[in-house]
Amino acid sequence: MRDELRVASFADLDTITLYRLLELRCTVFVVEQESPYPDIDGRDVEPATRHVWVARDDRPVAYLRVLGEPDGSMRIGRVVVAKEARGSGMAGRLMDAALEIVGARPSVLDAQEHLAAFYARYGYAVSGEGFVEDGIPHVPMARAA
């Protein structure tokens, strides 16, 4: 097995890769977490969006996206690791790559509540009241520039 970190804009994604990334997101967020929600929200195609994933033998096993926000900050979202790849450091590898993209800009994310400590290791702190999204408790988190 060969794991390779990849980064692309929407325009640079080929159709099979896009399909596999969306399939991974759907498998975990919609099916596994039993949370039907509109995953395809229009933000994947924004010019500033960067798709970051780890491909194992050319199939994505971990993914996140980095979005540009109107205020100049960045947003990390859709962080997902396939069941068979969990516990192997993939999420950390993705976060390292995301923070390289974010650079010195402030950034935010909405963490599933049980993962707040994971994101705290990357300099994120809870920045507001918790909320329930699609039946899953979340907390907003922010990281200063």
C-alpha positions as CSV (number, residue, x, y, z in Angstrom):
1,M,0.0,0.0,0.0
2,R,1.2,3.4,-0.9
3,D,-0.3,6.5,0.7
4,E,0.1,9.8,-1.2
5,L,-1.0,13.3,0.0
6,R,-2.7,15.3,-2.8
7,V,-4.0,18.8,-3.1
8,A,-6.1,20.2,-5.9
9,S,-8.5,23.0,-6.8
10,F,-11.9,21.9,-8.1
11,A,-10.9,22.7,-11.7
12,D,-7.9,20.4,-11.3
13,L,-9.9,17.4,-10.1
14,D,-10.5,14.7,-12.7
15,T,-14.0,13.2,-12.7
16,I,-13.1,9.8,-11.2
17,T,-11.2,11.5,-8.3
18,L,-14.1,13.9,-7.7
19,Y,-16.5,10.9,-7.7
20,R,-14.4,9.0,-5.2
21,L,-14.0,12.0,-2.9
22,L,-17.7,12.6,-2.8
23,E,-18.3,8.9,-2.3
24,L,-16.0,8.9,0.7
25,R,-17.8,11.9,2.2
26,C,-21.2,10.3,1.6
27,T,-20.1,6.9,3.0
28,V,-19.0,8.4,6.3
29,F,-21.2,11.4,6.9
30,V,-24.5,10.3,5.4
31,V,-24.4,6.5,5.7
32,E,-22.1,5.7,8.6
33,Q,-23.1,8.6,10.8
34,E,-26.8,8.3,9.7
35,S,-26.9,12.0,9.0
36,P,-28.7,12.8,5.7
37,Y,-27.7,16.4,4.8
38,P,-26.8,18.3,1.7
39,D,-23.1,17.5,1.5
40,I,-22.8,19.0,-2.0
41,D,-23.3,22.7,-0.9
42,G,-21.8,24.6,-3.8
43,R,-18.5,25.4,-1.9
44,D,-16.4,22.7,-3.5
45,V,-16.3,24.6,-6.8
46,E,-15.2,28.0,-5.4
47,P,-11.9,29.1,-6.8
48,A,-10.2,29.5,-3.4
49,T,-11.3,26.0,-2.2
50,R,-8.5,23.4,-1.9
51,H,-9.3,19.7,-1.7
52,V,-6.8,17.8,0.3
53,W,-6.8,14.0,0.5
54,V,-4.7,10.9,1.1
55,A,-4.9,8.4,-1.7
56,R,-4.1,4.8,-1.0
57,D,-3.4,3.0,-4.2
58,D,-5.2,5.8,-6.0
59,R,-8.3,5.7,-3.8
60,P,-9.0,8.4,-1.3
61,V,-9.0,7.2,2.3
62,A,-9.0,10.6,4.0
63,Y,-10.1,14.0,3.0
64,L,-10.7,17.6,4.0
65,R,-11.3,20.9,2.2
66,V,-10.0,24.4,2.9
67,L,-12.3,27.2,2.0
68,G,-11.7,31.0,1.7
69,E,-14.2,33.0,3.8
70,P,-15.5,36.5,2.8
71,D,-13.6,38.1,5.7
72,G,-10.3,36.8,4.5
73,S,-10.1,33.9,7.0
74,M,-10.0,30.3,6.0
75,R,-12.4,27.4,7.0
76,I,-11.4,23.8,7.3
77,G,-14.2,21.4,6.8
78,R,-15.5,18.0,5.7
79,V,-12.7,16.2,7.6
80,V,-13.2,12.5,7.0
81,V,-11.2,9.3,7.3
82,A,-12.5,6.0,5.9
83,K,-13.1,3.4,8.6
84,E,-10.3,1.2,7.4
85,A,-7.8,4.0,7.7
86,R,-8.7,5.4,11.1
87,G,-6.1,5.4,13.8
88,S,-3.3,5.6,11.3
89,G,-2.5,9.3,11.6
90,M,-4.4,10.3,8.4
91,A,-6.4,13.1,10.0
92,G,-3.2,14.6,11.5
93,R,-1.5,14.4,8.1
94,L,-4.5,16.2,6.5
95,M,-4.4,18.9,9.2
96,D,-0.7,19.5,8.7
97,A,-1.3,20.0,5.0
98,A,-4.4,22.2,5.6
99,L,-2.4,24.5,7.9
100,E,0.3,24.9,5.3
101,I,-2.5,26.1,3.0
102,V,-4.0,28.4,5.7
103,G,-0.6,29.9,6.4
104,A,-0.6,33.0,8.6
105,R,-4.3,33.7,8.1
106,P,-6.9,33.1,10.9
107,S,-9.0,30.0,10.4
108,V,-12.1,28.4,11.8
109,L,-13.8,25.0,11.8
110,D,-16.9,23.4,13.3
111,A,-15.7,20.3,15.1
112,Q,-17.8,17.3,16.2
113,E,-17.7,17.8,19.9
114,H,-15.8,14.6,20.7
115,L,-13.0,15.7,18.4
116,A,-12.4,19.2,19.9
117,A,-9.2,18.0,21.8
118,F,-7.8,16.7,18.5
119,Y,-8.2,20.1,16.8
120,A,-6.8,21.8,20.0
121,R,-3.5,20.1,19.2
122,Y,-3.4,22.3,16.1
123,G,-4.0,25.5,17.9
124,Y,-7.8,25.7,17.7
125,A,-9.9,26.8,20.6
126,V,-13.6,26.6,21.2
127,S,-14.9,30.0,20.1
128,G,-18.6,29.9,20.9
129,E,-21.6,27.9,22.1
130,G,-22.0,24.3,21.0
131,F,-24.7,23.3,18.6
132,V,-26.3,20.3,17.1
133,E,-26.0,19.8,13.4
134,D,-27.7,16.9,11.7
135,G,-28.1,15.2,15.1
136,I,-24.4,15.5,16.0
137,P,-23.1,17.8,18.7
138,H,-20.5,20.3,17.3
139,V,-18.5,23.2,18.7
140,P,-17.2,26.2,16.7
141,M,-13.4,26.5,16.9
142,A,-11.0,29.2,15.8
143,R,-7.2,29.6,15.4
144,A,-5.6,33.1,15.4
145,A,-3.4,34.2,12.6
